[in-house]
Amino acid sequence: MPWIKPVKMSEMKSVMTDSEESPTVFHRLMGHTPELLTAFTPLQNAVKQVSLSDLMRERLITYVSNLNGCTYCTAGHTKALEALGETEKNIQALLDSRISAFDDRTQAVLTYARRLVQDRNELSRESFEEMKRAGMSEREVVEVNHVTAYTSYTNQLSIGLGL
């Protein structure tokens, strides 16, 4: 249960005018600051449009959310992974930080994300090169960096409001 009362659903229609999706509790909490929610929404939509596959993006978001200790985001994105057909075995591997269970490309992405989130001293050009050797383009590497940072931001918003 969040620490502040979410904005009523009826009031969210005037705040989320560009969205066809039903507001989540996260959005309803952000609805207390309509100007920030209005600025946030295009970024959220852009993250959904990256060239990474939906499965890779959701694996990354779930893994980072779990690393950051955000149970709300981890649970929501675990459901998204299930909807994409991810196996229970792979979901559990993400939640247990057993990245060796994945292919080289996914391992490189998750290793980079772990370093960025938890072990910045281990983050180096070699981290970038590992992703490139795993077949990722420079665009995809930038997207991995962006999705990781964006996820950490949304995790902190959620944790900080009691989700």
C-alpha positions in Angstrom: 0.0 0.0 0.0 1.5 3.4 -1.0 2.3 5.9 1.7 0.1 8.6 0.1 -3.3 8.3 -1.4 -3.3 7.9 -5.2 -5.2 10.4 -7.3 -8.7 9.2 -8.1 -9.2 7.4 -11.4 -11.8 10.0 -12.4 -9.3 12.8 -12.0 -6.6 11.0 -14.0 -8.4 11.5 -17.3 -7.6 15.2 -17.3 -3.9 14.4 -16.4 -3.2 11.5 -18.8 -4.8 12.9 -21.9 -2.3 11.3 -24.3 -2.5 7.8 -23.0 -5.0 5.1 -24.0 -3.8 2.9 -21.1 -5.6 2.7 -17.8 -3.5 4.5 -15.1 -1.6 2.3 -12.8 -1.2 3.0 -9.1 2.3 4.4 -10.1 0.7 6.9 -12.5 -2.0 7.8 -10.0 0.7 8.6 -7.4 2.6 10.7 -10.0 -0.8 12.4 -10.7 -0.2 14.5 -7.7 2.3 16.4 -9.9 0.6 16.6 -13.3 3.4 18.6 -14.8 6.0 15.9 -13.9 3.7 13.1 -15.1 3.1 14.9 -18.4 6.8 15.2 -18.9 7.4 11.6 -17.8 4.9 9.9 -20.1 6.7 10.5 -23.4 9.9 9.0 -22.0 8.0 6.0 -20.7 6.4 5.6 -24.2 9.8 5.9 -25.9 11.3 3.2 -23.7 8.6 0.9 -25.0 9.7 1.6 -28.6 13.4 0.8 -28.4 14.8 -1.6 -31.0 15.6 -4.3 -28.3 13.1 -7.1 -28.5 10.2 -6.9 -26.1 11.5 -10.0 -24.4 15.0 -8.5 -24.0 13.6 -5.2 -22.8 11.4 -6.9 -20.2 14.2 -9.2 -19.0 16.3 -6.2 -18.5 13.7 -4.2 -16.7 12.7 -7.1 -14.4 16.4 -7.8 -13.6 17.2 -4.2 -12.8 14.0 -3.8 -10.8 14.9 -6.8 -8.7 18.5 -5.6 -8.2 17.1 -2.3 -7.0 14.8 -4.1 -4.6 11.6 -2.7 -6.2 9.1 -5.4 -5.5 6.3 -3.4 -7.2 8.1 -3.1 -10.5 9.6 -6.6 -10.3 6.1 -8.1 -9.9 4.6 -6.0 -12.7 7.4 -6.8 -15.2 7.5 -10.5 -14.2 3.8 -10.5 -15.4 4.8 -8.8 -18.6 7.5 -11.5 -19.1 4.9 -14.2 -18.5 2.6 -12.6 -21.1 5.5 -12.6 -23.6 5.9 -16.4 -23.0 9.0 -16.3 -20.9 9.6 -19.6 -19.1 9.2 -19.9 -15.3 12.8 -21.3 -15.3 14.2 -18.1 -17.0 12.1 -15.8 -14.8 13.4 -17.5 -11.7 17.0 -17.3 -13.1 16.5 -13.5 -13.4 15.1 -13.2 -9.9 18.0 -15.3 -8.5 20.6 -13.3 -10.6 21.7 -16.5 -12.4 22.5 -14.8 -15.6 24.6 -17.8 -16.8 21.2 -19.5 -17.6 20.9 -17.2 -20.6 22.5 -16.9 -24.1 25.7 -14.8 -24.5 23.7 -11.7 -25.7 21.4 -11.7 -22.7 24.3 -12.4 -20.3 26.2 -9.4 -21.7 23.2 -7.1 -21.3 22.5 -8.3 -17.7 26.2 -8.1 -16.7 26.4 -4.5 -18.0 23.2 -3.6 -16.1 24.4 -5.2 -12.9 27.7 -3.2 -13.2 25.8 0.0 -13.8 23.4 -0.5 -11.0 25.5 -2.2 -8.3 29.2 -2.3 -9.3 30.1 1.0 -11.1 33.8 0.4 -10.4 33.5 -2.7 -12.6 31.9 -0.7 -15.4 34.4 0.0 -18.1 34.9 0.1 -21.9 35.3 -3.7 -21.6 31.6 -3.8 -20.5 30.7 -2.1 -23.7 32.9 -4.3 -25.8 31.3 -7.4 -24.2 28.0 -6.4 -25.5 29.4 -5.6 -29.0 31.1 -9.1 -29.1 27.7 -10.6 -28.2 26.4 -9.1 -31.4 24.8 -5.8 -30.2 25.0 -2.6 -32.3 26.0 0.7 -30.8 22.4 1.7 -30.9 21.4 -1.3 -28.8 24.1 -0.7 -26.3 22.9 2.9 -25.8 19.3 1.6 -25.5 20.5 -0.9 -22.8 22.2 1.9 -20.9 19.1 4.1 -21.2 16.6 1.3 -20.2 18.8 0.4 -17.2 19.0 4.1 -16.1 15.3 4.7 -16.7 14.3 1.6 -14.8 16.5 2.6 -11.8 14.7 6.0 -11.9 11.2 4.5 -11.9 12.3 2.0 -9.2 13.3 4.9 -7.0 10.1 6.7 -7.6 8.1 3.6 -6.7 10.1 2.7 -3.6 10.1 6.3 -2.4 6.3 6.4 -2.5 5.8 3.1 -0.7 5.0 0.9 -3.6 
